[in-house]
Amino acid sequence: MVSKNIPSSVESKSSHEVDLHVGSRIRLRCRILGISQTKLGDALGLTFQQIQKYENGTNRVSASRFS
């Protein structure tokens, strides 16, 4: 087994920072376009609660959602 040289605490933190950045960009784009969380959720087949979790960085957004 190959050992990673990155402590798990650093890896988790950097992942979380990326999730927060992606979420903030989703929120910004929706505000620019005037789209509510509900409308975005309907367009993606998600609930507005899931959109909130993406925006807050609680859940990770899959790259396939962007295509």
C-alpha positions in Angstrom: 0.0 0.0 0.0 1.3 3.5 -0.9 1.3 6.0 1.9 0.1 9.5 1.2 2.4 12.1 2.7 -0.5 14.5 3.3 -2.1 14.4 6.8 -5.8 13.7 6.6 -6.6 16.9 8.5 -5.0 19.0 5.7 -6.6 16.9 3.0 -10.1 17.4 4.5 -9.6 21.1 5.0 -8.5 21.7 1.4 -11.4 19.7 0.1 -13.8 21.7 2.2 -12.3 25.0 1.0 -12.9 23.9 -2.6 -16.5 22.9 -1.8 -17.0 26.3 -0.2 -15.6 28.1 -3.2 -17.7 26.1 -5.7 -20.8 26.8 -3.6 -20.1 30.5 -3.4 -19.7 30.6 -7.2 -23.1 28.8 -7.6 -24.7 31.3 -5.3 -23.1 34.3 -7.1 -24.2 33.0 -10.5 -27.8 32.5 -9.4 -27.9 36.0 -7.9 -26.6 37.5 -11.2 -29.2 35.5 -13.2 -32.0 36.1 -10.7 -32.6 32.4 -10.2 -33.9 31.2 -6.9 -32.7 28.0 -5.2 -36.0 26.4 -5.9 -35.8 27.2 -9.7 -32.3 25.9 -9.9 -33.2 22.8 -8.0 -36.2 22.2 -10.3 -33.9 22.6 -13.3 -31.4 20.1 -11.9 -34.0 17.7 -10.5 -32.9 18.5 -6.9 -34.6 20.1 -3.9 -33.8 23.6 -2.7 -32.4 22.0 0.5 -29.8 20.1 -1.6 -28.9 23.4 -3.4 -28.4 25.0 0.0 -26.1 22.2 1.0 -24.0 22.7 -2.2 -23.8 26.5 -1.6 -22.7 26.0 2.1 -20.1 23.4 1.1 -21.9 20.7 3.2 -22.3 18.5 0.2 -19.9 18.2 -2.7 -21.1 19.0 -6.2 -20.4 16.3 -8.7 -18.7 17.5 -11.8 -21.4 15.7 -13.9 -23.9 18.3 -12.6 -22.1 21.0 -14.6 -22.6 19.4 -18.0 
